[in-house]
C-alpha cells in the first residue's frame, strides 16, 4: 500500500541527545502564520508526559520547550506535532542518556472520524525501507482489515485509509514488523453523549511526577474531551478518550516533575454534558527542605544558640543548618559532643531501590515518614503537610527505634 512522506511544515530541535536537567527545544516552521499546532511528548515507556498547543507567529514560526527532569527515563523519546488546520502530522525522536533510535510508531490524525465522510490518516514510523503489517480490528465483530506498507527512505510516512467500508464503532490498529508491534485506537461516527457523565480519580492527592488514573461511567462508545487544570486554572493537558461498550471510562495521565502544588481539576466533556473532579498535588520539591546539620538548640541546651551554631552552619528558622554561601567553611569539619545525629539521609526513592522496605525508610530531621494509601509509596514530608495527608487517610509510620 502507498504510504507517502509529505508535510506542510518542518520541525527541528536544538539537538538529538540530551541528559537530565537539560531543555528540549522544538522549532516548527510553516507556510501559514495563522495556524496552531498540538505537541505531545511520550517517554520511552510510551507514557504521555507533556502536551501543549503552540501558535505560529507573524514569521510563521512556533516553538515549544520541555525541561527534562532529573529522574527522566533513559532511551528514545517521541515528540508528535499535529497541525490544527490540516491535521497533518510529524514526529521527531530524541535520546536521553543515549543516542535516539527510530521506534516502530503509529498515530492516527484524529480520535474520531465522521461516518461516510472522512478518510483516516496515520503517521507511521520505523526502520527505513522495511515492510510493516497494519491490521485493523473492530472489537465487536470478527472482521479484520490487513494492509502491507513499505516505509520510505525517510523512515516515516502518512498512510491514508478509505473508511467507506467501515461501520460506526471503535477500531484497534496494530502495526508489526519483524521485531516489534505497536497499537493505537480510532473511532468512526461516534456522536457526543446525551447521557450523564461521572468521573473521579483513583486518589484525592498525588505528588508531582505521579500517574493520575481517571475512572468513570457514561453512555457506551462515547467520545469525551478530558481537560486537566492546574491550581491557576491553566489547561496543562488536553486529550480525548472513548468509553467502552459498557460505558466505562478508564484513562490516565502523568503529572510533570515540576507540577504546581495545590488543588487541580480534571474535567470530562461530551457536549452538552460534563463532570469534573478535584485532587491535590503536593510538590516533591516542597518536601525537600533544608537539611539540618544539628538538632534544634532548644532540645540540646549545651549547644550555643544564635549566632553561634558552629563552624560551617548558620541559624535559620530555629535550627542550625548547613551554610551554603560562598564564604562558608566546610561543614564536615564541625563536630559536637551531643548524642549521635544522622544527616544527609538519602531520598525515599533511593532507599527503596537499595532494598529497604517502605516502612523502614529514614527521613531527614524535621520530616515525617508517611505511606501513600493506595500504592504503599513512602514520602518524607513537613509537619504542615503531614497534618493535611493524615486527614486524607495516609499512614503515619511510627519509629520502632
C-alpha positions as CSV (number, residue, x, y, z in Angstrom):
1,X,0.0,0.0,0.0
2,X,1.1,3.6,-0.7
3,X,2.5,5.5,2.2
4,X,3.9,8.9,1.4
5,X,6.2,11.2,3.4
6,X,4.7,14.7,2.9
7,X,4.1,17.6,5.3
8,X,3.2,21.3,5.1
9,X,5.5,22.2,8.0
10,X,9.1,21.4,9.2
11,X,10.1,20.5,12.7
12,X,13.6,20.6,14.2
13,X,15.2,20.5,17.7
14,X,18.2,22.1,19.3
15,X,19.9,18.7,19.4
16,X,19.1,15.0,19.4
17,X,20.8,13.7,22.5
18,X,20.2,15.1,26.0
19,X,20.9,14.4,29.6
20,X,18.5,15.0,32.5
21,X,18.1,18.7,33.6
22,X,18.6,20.0,30.0
23,X,15.9,21.7,28.0
24,X,14.5,20.3,24.8
25,X,13.5,23.0,22.3
26,X,11.2,22.2,19.4
27,X,11.0,24.6,16.4
28,X,8.2,24.5,13.9
29,X,8.4,26.3,10.5
30,X,5.3,26.5,8.5
31,X,4.0,28.5,5.4
32,X,1.0,29.7,7.4
33,X,1.1,32.3,10.2
34,X,-2.4,31.8,11.4
35,X,-2.3,28.2,12.4
36,X,-1.6,26.3,15.7
37,X,0.0,23.0,16.5
38,X,-0.7,20.4,19.1
39,X,2.5,18.9,20.5
40,X,2.6,15.7,22.6
41,X,5.7,14.2,24.2
42,X,5.9,10.5,25.1
43,X,8.7,9.0,27.2
44,X,10.4,5.7,26.3
45,X,7.6,3.8,28.0
46,X,5.0,5.3,25.8
47,X,3.6,7.5,28.6
48,X,2.5,11.0,27.7
49,X,4.4,13.4,29.8
50,X,3.9,16.8,28.1
51,X,1.2,18.3,25.9
52,X,0.7,21.9,24.6
53,X,-0.8,23.9,21.8
54,X,1.5,26.4,20.2
55,X,0.6,29.2,17.8
56,X,2.7,30.3,14.7
57,X,3.9,33.9,15.0
58,X,3.9,36.5,12.2
59,X,7.1,34.9,10.8
60,X,5.3,31.5,10.6
61,X,7.4,30.1,13.4
62,X,6.3,28.3,16.5
63,X,8.3,26.9,19.4
64,X,7.8,24.6,22.4
65,X,10.1,23.9,25.3
66,X,10.3,20.9,27.7
67,X,12.6,20.7,30.7
68,X,13.9,17.1,31.0
69,X,13.5,16.1,34.7
70,X,16.4,14.7,36.8
71,X,14.6,11.3,37.0
72,X,13.8,11.1,33.3
73,X,14.0,7.6,31.7
74,X,17.0,6.9,29.5
75,X,16.0,5.9,26.0
76,X,14.2,7.3,22.9
77,X,11.6,10.0,23.5
78,X,8.9,10.8,20.8
79,X,7.6,14.3,20.1
80,X,4.4,14.4,17.9
81,X,3.3,17.6,16.2
82,X,-0.1,17.9,14.6
83,X,-1.3,21.0,12.5
84,X,-4.7,22.2,13.7
85,X,-5.8,23.3,10.3
86,X,-4.9,20.3,8.2
87,X,-4.4,17.5,10.7
88,X,-1.0,16.7,9.1
89,X,1.4,15.1,11.5
90,X,5.1,15.0,12.1
91,X,7.3,13.2,14.6
92,X,10.9,13.7,15.9
93,X,12.8,11.3,18.1
94,X,15.5,12.3,20.6
95,X,17.5,10.4,23.1
96,X,18.0,10.9,26.9
97,X,21.2,9.4,28.2
98,X,21.8,7.7,24.8
99,X,21.5,8.2,21.1
100,X,18.0,8.1,19.7
101,X,16.6,5.2,17.7
102,X,13.6,5.0,15.4
103,X,11.0,3.0,17.2
104,X,8.0,1.5,15.4
105,X,5.3,4.1,15.7
106,X,1.7,4.6,14.7
107,X,-0.6,7.6,15.5
108,X,-4.0,8.4,13.9
109,X,-4.5,12.0,12.9
110,X,-7.8,12.1,14.9
111,X,-9.6,10.1,17.5
112,X,-12.9,10.2,15.7
113,X,-13.7,10.3,12.0
114,X,-17.1,11.2,10.5
115,X,-19.1,8.2,9.2
116,X,-19.1,8.1,5.3
117,X,-17.4,11.4,5.1
118,X,-13.8,11.3,6.3
119,X,-10.8,9.3,5.4
120,X,-8.5,8.3,8.2
121,X,-4.8,9.1,8.1
122,X,-2.0,7.6,10.2
123,X,1.6,8.7,10.9
124,X,3.7,5.5,10.7
125,X,7.4,5.4,11.6
126,X,10.1,2.7,11.7
127,X,13.2,1.5,10.1
128,X,13.5,2.9,6.5
129,X,12.7,0.7,3.6
130,X,11.1,-2.0,5.7
131,X,7.7,-3.6,5.3
132,X,5.2,-3.4,8.1
133,X,1.8,-5.0,8.5
134,X,-1.2,-2.9,9.6
135,X,-4.1,-4.8,11.0
136,X,-7.4,-3.0,11.9
137,X,-9.9,-4.8,14.0
138,X,-13.4,-3.9,15.3
139,X,-13.6,-5.4,18.9
140,X,-17.4,-6.0,18.4
141,X,-17.0,-8.4,15.5
142,X,-14.5,-10.7,13.9
143,X,-13.8,-8.6,10.8
144,X,-10.1,-7.7,10.2
145,X,-8.5,-5.5,7.6
146,X,-4.8,-6.1,6.8
147,X,-2.5,-3.9,4.8
148,X,1.2,-4.3,3.9
149,X,3.0,-1.0,3.9
150,X,6.6,-0.2,2.9
151,X,8.2,2.7,4.8
152,X,10.1,5.2,2.6
153,X,13.7,6.1,2.9
154,X,12.8,8.8,5.5
155,X,11.6,6.1,7.9
156,X,8.2,7.8,8.3
157,X,5.1,8.4,6.2
158,X,1.4,9.2,6.2
159,X,-1.0,6.3,5.3
160,X,-4.5,7.3,4.2
161,X,-7.3,4.8,4.8
162,X,-10.6,4.9,2.9
163,X,-13.3,4.4,5.5
164,X,-16.1,3.7,3.1
165,X,-16.5,0.0,4.3
166,X,-16.1,0.9,7.9
167,X,-19.2,0.9,10.2
168,X,-19.7,3.1,13.2
169,X,-17.6,1.9,16.1
170,X,-14.3,1.7,17.9
171,X,-11.3,0.2,16.0
172,X,-8.0,-1.2,17.2
173,X,-4.9,-0.7,15.0
174,X,-1.9,-3.0,15.2
175,X,1.4,-2.3,13.4
176,X,4.0,-5.1,13.3
177,X,7.4,-5.5,11.7
178,X,9.9,-8.4,12.0
179,X,10.7,-7.4,15.6
180,X,8.1,-5.1,17.3
181,X,4.4,-4.4,17.5
182,X,2.6,-1.2,18.5
183,X,-1.1,-0.4,18.8
184,X,-3.5,2.6,18.6
185,X,-7.2,3.2,18.6
186,X,-9.6,5.3,16.4
187,X,-13.3,5.6,16.2
188,X,-15.8,6.1,13.3
189,X,-19.1,8.0,13.6
190,X,-19.3,8.4,17.3
191,X,-21.5,11.2,18.5
192,X,-21.4,13.4,21.6
193,X,-23.1,11.8,24.6
194,X,-26.6,12.9,25.7
195,X,-26.2,10.8,28.9
196,X,-24.8,11.6,32.3
197,X,-21.0,11.6,32.8
198,X,-19.5,10.7,36.1
199,X,-15.7,10.7,36.7
200,X,-13.3,10.6,39.6
201,X,-9.5,10.0,40.1
202,X,-8.2,6.9,41.9
203,X,-6.9,9.1,44.7
204,X,-7.6,12.6,46.1
205,X,-3.9,13.5,46.5
206,X,-0.8,13.0,44.4
207,X,2.8,14.0,44.3
208,X,4.5,15.7,41.2
209,X,5.5,13.0,38.7
210,X,2.8,10.6,39.7
211,X,0.4,8.9,37.3
212,X,-3.2,10.0,37.8
213,X,-5.8,7.4,36.9
214,X,-9.2,8.7,35.8
215,X,-12.2,6.4,36.1
216,X,-15.9,6.9,35.3
217,X,-19.1,6.0,33.6
218,X,-21.3,7.3,30.8
219,X,-23.1,6.1,27.7
220,X,-21.3,3.3,25.8
221,X,-19.0,4.2,22.9
222,X,-18.9,7.9,23.7
223,X,-16.1,10.2,22.8
224,X,-15.1,12.6,25.6
225,X,-12.6,15.5,25.8
226,X,-10.5,15.5,29.0
227,X,-9.0,18.7,30.3
228,X,-6.6,19.0,33.2
229,X,-6.4,22.3,35.1
230,X,-3.6,23.4,37.4
231,X,-4.3,25.5,40.6
232,X,-4.3,28.7,38.5
233,X,-7.0,27.4,36.1
234,X,-4.5,26.9,33.3
235,X,-5.1,23.9,31.0
236,X,-1.9,21.8,31.3
237,X,-3.2,18.7,29.5
238,X,-5.9,18.1,26.9
239,X,-6.8,14.7,25.3
240,X,-9.7,12.6,24.2
241,X,-10.9,9.2,25.4
242,X,-13.7,6.9,24.3
243,X,-15.8,4.9,26.7
244,X,-16.0,1.2,26.1
245,X,-19.1,-0.9,25.1
246,X,-20.2,-0.9,28.8
247,X,-19.8,2.9,29.1
248,X,-16.7,2.6,31.3
249,X,-14.2,5.4,31.2
250,X,-10.6,4.4,32.0
251,X,-7.7,6.6,31.2
252,X,-4.7,8.2,32.8
253,X,-2.1,11.0,32.5
254,X,1.2,11.9,34.2
255,X,1.9,14.9,36.3
256,X,5.1,16.7,35.4
257,X,8.0,16.6,37.8
258,X,7.6,20.3,38.4
259,X,3.8,20.2,38.8
260,X,2.5,23.2,40.9
261,X,1.3,22.4,44.4
262,X,-2.3,23.0,45.1
263,X,-5.8,21.9,44.1
264,X,-6.1,20.6,40.5
265,X,-9.2,19.7,38.5
266,X,-9.8,17.1,35.8
267,X,-12.9,17.7,33.6
268,X,-14.5,15.3,31.1
269,X,-16.9,16.8,28.5
270,X,-19.1,15.3,25.8
271,X,-21.3,18.3,24.8
272,X,-23.6,19.3,26.4
273,X,-22.7,17.2,29.4
274,X,-19.6,17.2,31.6
275,X,-18.3,16.3,35.0
276,X,-15.2,17.3,37.0
277,X,-13.3,16.1,40.0
278,X,-10.7,17.9,42.1
279,X,-7.5,16.5,43.6
280,X,-4.5,17.8,45.5
281,X,-0.9,17.9,44.1
282,X,2.0,18.1,46.6
283,X,5.3,19.1,45.0
284,X,8.2,16.7,45.6
285,X,10.4,19.8,46.0
286,X,8.2,21.0,48.8
287,X,9.3,18.1,50.9
288,X,12.9,18.6,50.2
289,X,13.5,21.3,52.9
290,X,17.0,22.3,54.1
291,X,18.7,19.5,55.9
292,X,19.8,20.5,59.4
293,X,23.3,19.7,60.5
294,X,22.5,19.6,64.2
295,X,19.2,19.4,66.2
296,X,17.4,22.5,67.5
297,X,19.3,24.4,70.2
298,X,16.3,24.3,72.5
299,X,16.4,20.5,72.6
300,X,20.1,20.4,73.5
301,X,21.0,23.2,75.9
302,X,24.7,22.5,75.6
303,X,24.6,23.8,72.1
304,X,25.1,27.6,71.7
305,X,22.2,29.4,70.0
306,X,22.1,32.3,67.5
307,X,24.5,33.4,66.2
308,X,26.9,30.6,67.4
309,X,25.7,27.4,65.7
310,X,29.1,26.1,65.0
311,X,31.6,26.2,62.1
312,X,30.0,25.7,58.7
313,X,26.4,26.3,59.9
314,X,24.0,29.2,60.3
315,X,20.9,29.7,62.5
316,X,17.8,29.6,60.3
317,X,14.1,29.3,61.5
318,X,15.1,27.9,64.9
319,X,17.6,25.3,63.7
320,X,21.3,25.1,62.7
321,X,21.6,24.3,59.0
322,X,24.5,23.9,56.5
323,X,25.8,27.2,55.4
324,X,25.8,27.1,51.6
325,X,27.0,30.6,51.0
326,X,30.3,31.2,49.1
327,X,32.3,32.2,52.2
328,X,31.1,29.3,54.4
329,X,33.6,26.9,55.9
330,X,33.4,23.2,55.2
331,X,30.5,21.8,57.4
332,X,32.2,18.4,57.6
333,X,34.9,20.0,59.8
334,X,32.3,20.7,62.5
335,X,31.7,18.2,65.3
336,X,29.8,18.4,68.6
337,X,29.6,16.3,71.7
338,X,25.8,15.7,71.8
339,X,24.1,12.4,71.0
340,X,24.7,10.8,67.6
341,X,22.9,12.6,64.8
342,X,22.5,11.4,61.2
343,X,22.2,14.0,58.4
344,X,22.1,13.9,54.7
345,X,19.8,10.9,54.5
346,X,19.2,9.5,51.0
347,X,15.8,10.2,49.4
348,X,13.0,7.6,50.0
349,X,13.3,6.5,46.3
350,X,17.0,5.7,46.6
351,X,16.4,3.8,49.9
352,X,13.6,1.8,48.2
353,X,15.9,1.0,45.3
354,X,18.6,-0.2,47.7
355,X,16.1,-2.8,49.1
356,X,14.8,-1.0,52.2
357,X,11.1,-1.6,52.9
358,X,8.8,1.4,52.7
359,X,8.0,1.4,56.4
360,X,11.8,1.3,57.2
361,X,12.7,4.4,55.2
362,X,14.6,7.1,57.1
363,X,13.8,10.8,56.8
364,X,15.9,13.9,57.4
365,X,15.4,15.8,60.6
366,X,12.2,17.8,60.6
367,X,10.4,15.5,58.1
368,X,7.9,12.7,58.8
369,X,7.6,9.4,57.1
370,X,4.1,8.8,55.6
371,X,2.9,6.0,53.3
372,X,0.6,6.6,50.3
373,X,-2.7,4.8,51.0
374,X,-3.1,3.2,47.6
375,X,0.4,2.5,46.3
376,X,2.4,1.9,49.5
377,X,4.9,4.5,48.4
378,X,6.9,6.3,51.2
379,X,7.3,10.1,51.4
380,X,9.2,12.3,53.8
381,X,7.1,15.4,54.4
382,X,7.0,18.5,56.6
383,X,4.7,18.9,59.6
384,X,2.1,21.0,57.9
385,X,1.9,18.5,55.0
386,X,1.7,15.6,57.5
387,X,-1.4,17.1,59.0
388,X,-3.0,17.5,55.6
389,X,-2.3,14.0,54.4
390,X,-3.3,12.3,57.6
391,X,-6.7,13.8,57.1
392,X,-6.7,12.0,53.7
393,X,-6.0,8.7,55.4
394,X,-2.3,8.4,54.6
395,X,-0.5,6.1,57.0
396,X,1.9,7.5,59.7
397,X,4.9,5.3,60.3
398,X,5.9,5.3,64.0
399,X,9.6,4.7,64.6
400,X,10.3,1.3,66.1
401,X,13.6,2.5,67.5
